[in-house]
Amino acid sequence: MVQNIFKGLGIALITPFKEDGSVDYDALKRLVQYQLDSGADFFCILATTGETPTLTAEEKKRIKDLVVEVVKGKVPIAIGCGGFNTAAVVEELKTGDFKGIDGILSVCPYYNKPSQEGLYQHFKAIAAATELPVILYNVPGRTGVNMTAETTVRLARDCRNIVAIKEASGKLEQVDEIIKNKPRDFDVISGDDALTFPMVSCGAVGVISVIGNALPKEFSKMIRLQMRGEYDPARKIHHRFIDLFSLLFVDGNPAGVKAMLHEMGFIENVLRLPLVPMRIQNIQRMSDILKELKI
């Protein structure tokens, strides 16, 4: 079994845009450095939060190369590589440029709603197409299909380089079932900021975080405290952020965290269609919460 190196605070990295809609590579560089300096344990690039479907092939290559250059091997980098056409994902894995990349995050096929056997065969083919570690990504709220604990554990047992799952089903009983039955070297990673505290308490090894884009120091501290068994101070951090967690996704992702980063002076508050910025009234509520938290 390949060891999982993606533990602690992972950043589900956004893609900053300028006012004209072009990628703001300078802002991205500053943001990645800020997250590195503030306790990020790994990065997850070119996935949902990065608005990847709206990026060109050239933009994706430049973003990948820039992040690799800034990180300089200090922490691992996973890159999104998934889709609803298994053959196309396999081809990308076999022919793509993965220099400087330490692992693959692959989302469950979306829209076409495969069966559990279809999910198993899809991910088995993906694992066979690469030597890199693979993190499964179960997010039924976006894909329309939930990968069951049984299918996850089956893949973990049968595929040596499937090392973890980013679980965003919102079902703690499903998380518990995976952790109870998984192989020893397979890990569960939270895919939901609001559920990270209970998931780590149940045995998850970290989070691929949206809010970590803006508040990496605070969120990584919570996880580190939990890993040391210091649950009371970790719980206090979790409770401080409850209002922010609910507000973060009310207008979709990454609209919330981009508004937050704009309020903090990091980026322009620009998204690419079909996504649009957070509504003004929610930005004001977020600004008020940030002032209360003294952030």
LOLUMTOR-608823 format. One record per atom (N, C-alpha, C): x, y negated, z negated. Coordinates in steps of 0.05 Angstrom, whole numbers, padded with zeros to 5 digits, always signed. Each point is the difference from the previous one (the first is absolute). Layout:
N
XYZ/...
***
This chain:
295
+00017+00024+00000/-00017-00024+00000/+00018-00025+00000/-00006-00019+00017/+00014-00025+00001/-00009-00017-00024/+00019-00013-00014/-00007-00017-00023/-00013-00026+00008/-00020-00008-00016/-00013-00026+00004/+00016-00022-00013/+00008-00020+00016/+00016-00023-00010/-00017-00025-00003/-00026+00002+00006/-00018-00023-00001/-00015+00000-00026/+00012-00013-00020/-00012-00001-00027/+00001-00029-00011/-00018-00006-00019/+00000-00026-00011/-00018-00019+00016/+00010-00025+00002/-00016-00021+00015/+00008+00000+00029/-00018+00008+00017/+00004-00002+00029/-00017-00024+00010/+00012-00015+00019/-00014-00023+00011/-00012+00007+00027/-00027-00002+00001/-00014+00002+00026/+00003-00027+00014/+00021-00003+00016/+00010-00026+00009/-00020-00013+00020/-00005-00026-00006/-00016-00016+00019/+00017-00008+00024/-00013-00011+00021/+00014-00013+00022/-00008-00029+00000/+00018-00018-00007/-00006-00029+00000/-00002-00010+00029/-00020-00018+00004/-00002-00013+00026/+00002-00030-00003/+00010-00014+00021/+00000-00029+00001/-00027-00010+00007/-00004-00026+00000/-00026-00012+00006/-00008+00007+00029/+00020+00003+00018/-00007+00007+00028/-00005+00030+00004/+00001+00016-00022/-00006+00028+00002/+00024+00018+00006/+00023-00012+00004/+00024+00016+00005/+00012+00011-00027/+00015+00021+00001/+00011+00011-00024/+00021-00019-00012/-00003-00005-00026/+00019-00018-00014/+00022+00017-00013/+00021+00005+00016/+00022+00018-00009/+00015-00013-00023/+00003-00026-00001/+00014-00013-00022/-00014+00004-00026/-00027-00003+00001/-00016+00004-00025/+00001+00029-00008/+00000+00018+00019/+00002+00029-00006/+00026+00006-00014/+00022-00011+00010/+00026+00004-00012/+00001-00009-00029/-00011-00024-00005/-00001-00011-00027/-00017+00017-00019/-00022+00009+00011/-00019+00016-00016/+00013+00027-00008/+00013+00013+00018/+00012+00026-00006/+00022-00004-00021/+00016-00021+00003/+00021-00006-00020/-00012-00005-00027/-00021-00016-00001/-00014-00005-00025/-00009+00026-00013/-00012+00018+00015/-00010+00025-00011/+00023+00017-00010/+00022+00001+00015/+00024+00015-00008/+00010-00011-00027/+00002-00026-00001/+00011-00013-00025/-00019+00003-00023/-00025+00006+00005/-00020+00001-00022/-00008+00028-00008/+00014+00020+00009/-00004+00027-00010/-00014+00020+00018/-00003-00006+00026/-00011+00020+00019/+00018+00025+00001/-00012+00023-00002/+00014+00025+00001/+00002+00012+00028/-00019-00007+00017/+00001+00009+00028/-00020-00017+00016/+00002+00001+00027/-00017-00015+00018/-00016+00019+00018/-00024-00007+00006/-00016+00014+00020/-00007-00021+00021/+00011+00003+00024/-00003-00021+00021/-00017+00010+00023/-00011-00019+00014/-00016+00006+00024/-00023+00020-00005/-00014-00006-00021/-00024+00016-00006/-00024-00018-00002/-00021+00008-00014/-00025-00015+00000/+00003-00030-00007/+00014-00004-00023/+00003-00027-00011/+00016-00018+00019/+00017+00012+00017/+00016-00015+00019/-00015-00008+00025/-00026+00006+00002/-00016-00007+00024/+00013+00013+00025/+00010+00023-00003/+00016+00013+00021/-00015+00004+00026/-00026+00006+00000/-00014+00003+00026/+00000-00025+00017/+00005-00024-00012/+00001-00025+00015/+00027-00007+00010/+00021+00015-00007/+00027-00006+00008/+00008+00013+00026/+00017-00013+00016/+00011+00011+00024/+00023+00019-00007/+00008+00017+00019/+00022+00019-00004/+00026-00016-00007/+00004-00022+00014/+00024-00016-00006/+00000-00012-00028/-00024-00010-00008/-00002-00011-00027/+00005+00021-00021/-00011+00024+00004/+00004+00021-00019/+00030+00008-00003/+00014+00001+00023/+00028+00006-00001/+00016-00022-00015/-00006-00025+00005/+00014-00022-00013/-00006+00000-00030/-00024+00006-00008/-00007+00001-00028/+00015+00023-00014/+00000+00023+00013/+00015+00023-00011/+00029-00006-00003/+00012-00011+00020/+00029-00006+00000/+00006-00021-00022/-00017-00020-00002/+00004-00022-00020/-00001+00011-00028/-00020+00017-00006/-00003+00011-00027/+00024+00018-00007/+00008+00016+00019/+00024+00017-00004/+00025-00017-00005/+00002-00021+00014/+00024-00018-00003/+00000-00013-00027/-00023-00010-00010/-00002-00014-00026/+00004+00020-00023/-00012+00023+00002/+00001+00020-00021/+00027+00012-00004/+00014+00004+00023/+00028+00010-00001/+00004+00026-00016/-00021+00017+00001/+00003+00026-00013/-00003-00001-00030/-00008-00023-00011/-00002-00002-00030/-00024+00016-00010/-00021+00001+00015/-00024+00016-00007/-00010+00014+00025/-00016+00022-00004/-00010+00014+00024/-00021-00016+00015/-00003+00006+00026/-00020-00012+00017/-00016+00022+00013/-00027-00001-00003/-00018+00017+00016/-00013-00017+00021/-00006+00013+00023/-00013-00014+00022/-00026+00014+00007/-00020-00016+00006/-00026+00012+00009/+00002+00013+00027/-00009+00024+00002/-00001+00015+00026/-00023+00020-00002/-00023-00009+00011/-00023+00018-00001/-00020-00008+00021/-00022+00015+00001/-00020-00006+00020/-00020+00022+00003/-00019-00003+00019/-00020+00021+00003/+00005+00017+00025/+00024-00002+00011/+00008+00017+00023/+00026+00014-00009/-00002+00025-00008/+00023+00014-00012/+00024+00000+00020/-00005+00006+00025/+00021+00002+00020/+00015-00027+00002/-00014-00022-00001/+00012-00026+00002/+00018-00006-00024/-00009+00007-00024/+00016-00004-00024/+00025+00017+00001/-00003+00025+00008/+00023+00018+00003/+00020-00011+00019/-00009-00010+00023/+00018-00012+00020/+00015-00024-00011/-00015-00017-00015/+00013-00023-00012/+00022+00008-00020/-00005+00021-00015/+00019+00010-00020/+00025+00011+00014/-00004+00012+00023/+00022+00013+00014/+00017-00020+00016/-00012-00022+00009/+00014-00018+00018/+00005-00028-00012/-00012-00006-00023/+00002-00027-00011/+00027-00005-00013/+00005-00025-00006/+00025-00009-00014/-00005-00001-00030/+00011+00018-00015/-00004+00001-00029/+00026-00005-00015/+00019-00013+00013/+00025-00007-00012/-00005-00018-00024/+00011+00007-00023/-00003-00015-00024/-00026+00006-00016/-00016+00018+00011/-00025+00008-00013/+00003+00026-00016/-00012+00000-00024/+00004+00023-00018/-00024+00019-00001/-00022-00008+00011/-00024+00017-00001/-00022-00011+00017/-00021+00017+00003/-00023-00006+00017/-00025-00001-00018/-00016-00020+00003/-00027-00001-00012/-00020+00005+00022/-00016+00022-00002/-00018+00007+00022/-00029+00002-00011/-00016-00018+00011/-00028-00002-00009/-00017+00023+00012/-00021+00008-00014/-00019+00020+00011/-00011-00011+00026/-00004+00017+00019/-00013-00009+00025/-00027-00014-00006/-00003-00023+00013/-00024-00016-00005/-00019+00002+00024/-00024-00007-00004/-00021-00002+00020/-00011+00027+00009/+00017+00019+00008/-00010+00025+00011/-00007+00021-00021/+00004-00006-00026/-00009+00016-00022/+00005+00030+00003/+00025+00009+00000/+00006+00028+00002/-00008+00016-00025/-00003+00026+00003/-00005+00017-00023/+00025+00003-00017/-00003+00014-00023/+00024+00004-00017/+00021+00017+00015/-00009+00019+00016/+00020+00016+00016/+00013-00018+00021/-00015-00019+00012/+00012-00018+00019/+00021-00018-00014/-00006-00010-00024/+00019-00016-00015/+00025+00016-00006/-00004+00025-00008/+00024+00017-00006/+00017+00004+00025/-00012+00007+00022/+00016+00005+00024/+00013-00026+00010/-00014-00023-00002/+00011-00026+00008/+00026-00006-00016/-00002+00002-00026/+00024-00007-00016/+00022+00021+00001/-00008+00025+00005/+00020+00021+00004/+00017-00006+00025/-00014-00009+00021/+00014-00007+00025/+00018-00024-00004/-00009-00020-00015/+00016-00024-00005/+00025+00008-00016/-00003+00016-00021/+00023+00008-00016/+00020+00015+00016/-00009+00016+00019/+00018+00016+00017/+00015-00018+00020/-00010-00024+00006/+00011-00017+00021/+00023-00018-00011/+00005+00000-00026/+00020-00018-00011/+00015+00014-00023/+00025-00008-00004/+00016+00009-00023/-00004-00019-00023/-00012-00023+00004/-00004-00019-00021/-00022+00009-00020/+00002-00008-00025/-00021+00006-00019/-00026-00013+00009/-00023+00013-00005/-00026-00010+00008/-00017-00004-00024/-00012-00024-00002/-00020-00007-00020/-00027+00000+00013/-00018+00018-00008/-00027+00000+00010/-00015-00025-00011/-00020-00009+00014/-00015-00024-00009/-00029+00006+00003/-00013+00003-00023/-00029+00006+00000/-00015-00025-00009/-00015-00012+00019/-00015-00024-00006/-00027+00001+00014/-00019+00016-00011/-00025+00005+00013/-00017-00024+00005/+00004-00021-00016/-00015-00025+00004/+00006-00013+00027/+00024+00006+00011/+00008-00011+00026/-00002+00021+00023/+00005+00025-00007/+00001+00020+00021/-00026+00014+00006/-00018+00000-00020/-00026+00014+00003/+00001+00030-00007/+00024+00009-00010/+00002+00028-00008/+00018+00002-00024/-00009+00017-00020/+00016+00004-00024/+00015+00026+00002/+00027-00001-00003/+00015+00025-00001/-00002+00011-00028/-00010+00024-00003/-00004+00011-00027/+00026+00007-00013/-00002+00004-00027/+00024+00008-00015/+00010+00027+00010/-00018+00018+00007/+00008+00027+00010/+00017-00003+00026/-00008-00017+00018/+00015-00004+00025/+00027-00012-00005/+00000-00020-00018/+00026-00013-00008/+00019+00020-00011/-00009+00016-00019/+00018+00019-00013/+00009+00022+00020/-00018+00007+00018/+00008+00020+00021/+00023-00011+00017/-00003-00025+00008/+00022-00013+00016/+00026-00002-00016/-00003-00007-00025/+00024-00003-00017/+00014+00027-00003/-00014+00021-00001/+00012+00027-00003/+00012+00010+00026/-00013-00007+00023/+00008+00012+00025/+00020-00016+00016/+00004-00026-00007/+00018-00017+00016/+00022-00012-00018/+00024+00008+00005/+00022-00007-00019/+00005-00029-00001/-00005-00015+00022/+00006-00029-00001/-00024-00018-00005/-00023+00012-00007/-00022-00016-00010/+00004-00003-00030/+00008-00024-00008/+00010-00003-00028/-00019-00014-00019/-00021-00014+00011/-00017-00015-00017/-00026-00007+00015/-00019-00010-00015/-00025-00011+00011/-00005-00027-00012/-00006-00019+00017/-00011-00026-00010/-00030+00004-00001/-00010+00002-00025/-00028+00007-00005/-00016-00026-00004/-00019-00005+00018/-00017-00024-00003/-00029+00008+00004/-00007+00024-00010/-00028+00009+00002/-00017-00014-00021/+00013-00010-00022/-00015-00011-00022/-00011+00021-00019/+00006+00025+00005/-00011+00022-00016/+00021+00010-00019/-00001-00007-00025/+00020+00008-00019/-00001+00031-00005/-00024+00012+00003/-00001+00029-00003/+00015+00014+00022/+00000-00012+00024/+00015+00011+00022/+00030-00002-00005/+00008-00023-00010/+00028-00005-00007/+00009+00021-00021/-00017+00004-00020/+00007+00020-00021/+00003+00028+00012/-00018+00007+00018/+00001+00027+00012/+00026+00004+00016/+00008-00021+00015/+00025+00002+00015/+00023+00003-00019/+00002-00017-00021/+00022+00001-00019/+00001+00027-00015/-00023+00011-00006/-00001+00025-00014/+00010+00023+00017/-00006+00000+00026/+00005+00023+00017/+00024-00003+00020/+00012-00023+00001/+00021-00005+00020/+00026+00015-00007/+00017+00003+00021/+00027+00010-00006/+00016-00020-00017/+00020+00010-00014/+00015-00017-00019/+00012-00024+00013/+00010+00003+00025/+00015-00022+00013/-00018-00018+00017/-00025+00003-00001/-00019-00016+00016/-00012-00021-00019/-00003-00025+00009/-00009-00022-00017/-00025-00013+00010/-00014-00012-00019/-00023-00017+00006/+00008-00029-00005/-00007-00018+00020/+00005-00028-00002/-00026-00014+00002/-00005-00020-00017/-00025-00015+00001/-00001-00017+00025/-00024+00000+00012/-00004-00017+00023/-00021-00022-00006/-00004-00004-00026/-00020-00020-00009/+00011-00014-00024/+00006-00026+00003/+00012-00016-00022/-00017+00003-00026/-00026-00002+00002/-00017-00001-00024/+00000+00027-00015/+00006+00022+00014/+00001+00027-00012/+00028+00009-00006/+00020-00017+00004/+00027+00009-00005/+00005+00008-00029/-00009-00016-00019/+00004+00006-00028/-00011+00028-00007/-00026+00005+00005/-00010+00027-00007/+00013+00022+00016/+00007-00005+00026/+00012+00021+00016/+00028+00007-00010/+00016-00020-00007/+00027+00006-00012/-00003+00014-00027/-00020-00008-00015/-00006+00013-00025/-00006+00030+00004/-00012+00007+00023/-00007+00028+00006/+00024+00015+00012/+00021-00014+00008/+00023+00014+00011/+00009-00010+00028/-00013-00021+00011/+00011-00011+00025/+00027-00013-00006/+00016-00003+00022/+00028-00009-00004/+00004-00029+00008/-00022-00014+00007/+00003-00028+00008/-00023-00009+00017/+00004-00021+00016/-00021-00012+00016/+00012-00012+00025/-00015+00001+00022/+00006-00016+00023/-00020-00023-00001/+00010-00023-00008/-00016-00022-00010/-00004-00023+00019/-00024-00011-00001/-00006-00025+00015/+00008-00024-00017/-00009+00000-00025/+00005-00023-00018/+00030-00003-00005/+00015+00022+00003/+00029-00001-00003/+00014-00018+00019/-00013-00007+00023/+00011-00020+00018/+00005-00026-00015/-00019-00008-00017/+00000-00026-00013/+00011+00001-00028/-00006+00022-00015/+00007+00002-00028/+00016+00025-00006/+00023+00004+00014/+00015+00025-00004/+00012+00003-00028/+00008-00022-00012/+00013+00002-00026/-00019+00010-00021/-00024-00011-00001/-00020+00008-00020/-00010+00028+00005/-00005+00007+00025/-00011+00027+00006/+00021+00022-00005/+00025-00006+00008/+00021+00021-00005/+00005+00003-00029/-00003-00021-00016/+00003+00002-00029/-00021+00019-00012/-00025-00003+00009/-00021+00018-00009/+00007+00029+00005/+00009+00006+00024/+00006+00028+00007/+00023+00010-00017/+00021-00016-00003/+00024+00008-00015/-00007+00006-00029/-00017-00017-00011/-00009+00004-00028/-00015+00027-00002/-00018+00005+00019/-00015+00026-00001/+00019+00024+00002/+00020-00002+00019/+00018+00022+00003/+00016+00006-00025/+00004-00021-00017/+00014+00004-00025/-00019+00008-00023/-00026+00002+00007/-00020+00008-00020/-00010-00023-00017/+00006-00025+00008/-00008-00023-00015/-00027-00010+00012/-00021+00014-00007/-00026-00005+00013/-00014-00025-00009/+00003-00008-00026/-00014-00024-00009/+00009-00025+00014/+00026-00006+00002/+00007-00024+00015/-00006+00002+00030/+00002+00024+00011/-00007+00004+00028/-00030-00005+00005/-00016+00009-00019/-00030-00005+00002/-00006-00029-00001/+00014-00016-00016/-00004-00029-00001/+00005-00013+00027/+00021+00009+00014/+00006-00011+00027/-00023+00007+00019/-00008+00026-00001/-00023+00009+00017/-00024-00017-00005/-00007-00005-00025/-00024-00015-00006/+00002-00030+00008/+00024-00011+00000/+00004-00027+00009/-00007-00004+00029/+00003+00021+00015/-00003-00002+00029/-00027+00010+00010/-00018+00009-00018/-00025+00012+00009/-00016-00019+00018/-00002-00026-00008/-00015-00019+00017/+00013-00004+00027/+00026+00000+00001/+00014-00003+00025/-00004+00024+00018/+00000+00024-00012/-00004+00024+00016/-00026+00000+00015/-00022-00008-00014/-00026+00000+00013/-00002-00022+00021/+00014-00022-00004/-00001-00023+00018/+00017+00005+00025/+00021+00016-00004/+00019+00005+00021/-00012+00011+00026/-00020+00017-00003/-00011+00014+00023/-00029-00008+00008/-00010-00021-00013/-00028-00007+00005/-00004-00010+00028/+00020-00012+00013/-00002-00008+00028/+00018+00017+00018/+00006+00024-00009/+00017+00018+00016/+00029-00003-00006/+00015+00020+00009/+00029+00001-00003/+00014-00003+00027/+00020-00018+00002/+00015-00014-00021/-00009-00029-00004/-00025-00007+00006/-00009-00028-00003/+00005-00010-00029/-00006+00017-00020/+00004-00009-00028/+00028-00005-00007/+00018+00019+00006/+00028-00004-00008/+00014-00022+00016/-00009-00003+00025/+00011-00022+00016/-00008-00027-00011/-00025-00002-00009/-00009-00025-00014/+00016-00005-00025/+00006+00021-00015/+00015-00002-00024/+00029-00009+00006/+00012+00012+00020/+00027-00008+00008/+00001-00028+00010/-00021-00009+00013/-00001-00028+00010/-00002-00019-00024/-00017+00007-00020/-00002-00016-00024/+00027-00002-00015/+00016+00021+00003/+00026+00001-00014/+00022-00013+00017/-00007-00009+00025/+00019-00014+00017/+00018+00017+00017/-00007+00026+00004/+00018+00018+00015/-00006+00000+00030/-00026-00002+00008/-00008+00005+00027/-00022-00019+00008/-00005-00002+00027/-00025-00013+00010/-00023+00020-00004/-00023-00010-00005/-00023+00018-00004/-00013+00006+00027/+00014+00017+00016/-00009+00006+00027/-00001+00030+00004/-00022+00010+00011/-00003+00028+00008/-00006+00001+00030/+00002+00024+00011/-00007+00004+00028/-00027+00013+00002/-00016-00009+00018/-00026+00011+00005/+00002+00030+00007/-00019+00016-00010/-00026-00007-00011/+00000-00008-00029/+00023-00002-00013/+00000-00008-00028/+00001-00031-00002/-00012-00011-00020/+00000-00029-00005/+00007-00006-00029/+00008-00025-00005/+00008-00006-00028/-00022+00002-00020/+00008+00001-00025/-00018+00001-00022/-00018-00025-00001/-00025+00003-00009/-00018-00022-00001/+00009-00020-00021/-00005-00026+00005/+00010-00022-00017/-00008+00004-00030/-00025+00008-00005/-00009+00002-00028/+00016+00022-00014/+00007+00021+00014/+00016+00021-00012/+00029-00008-00004/+00011-00016+00018/+00027-00011-00003/+00001-00017-00025/-00021-00016-00005/-00001-00017-00023/+00000+00017-00026/-00016+00021+00000/-00001+00018-00023/+00027+00012-00005/+00013+00009+00022/+00027+00012-00003/+00020-00021-00011/-00001-00024+00010/+00017-00021-00010/-00004-00005-00030/-00025+00000-00008/-00006-00004-00029/+00011+00023-00017/-00002+00024+00010/+00010+00024-00015/+00030-00002-00002/+00013-00006+00022/+00030-00002+00000/+00009-00022-00020/-00015-00022-00002/+00008-00021-00019/-00004+00010-00029/-00021+00015-00004/-00005+00012-00027/+00022+00019-00008/+00009+00016+00020/+00022+00019-00004/+00027-00013-00001/+00001-00027+00007/+00025-00015+00001/+00019+00011+00020/-00011+00007+00024/+00016+00011+00022/+00001-00021+00022/
***
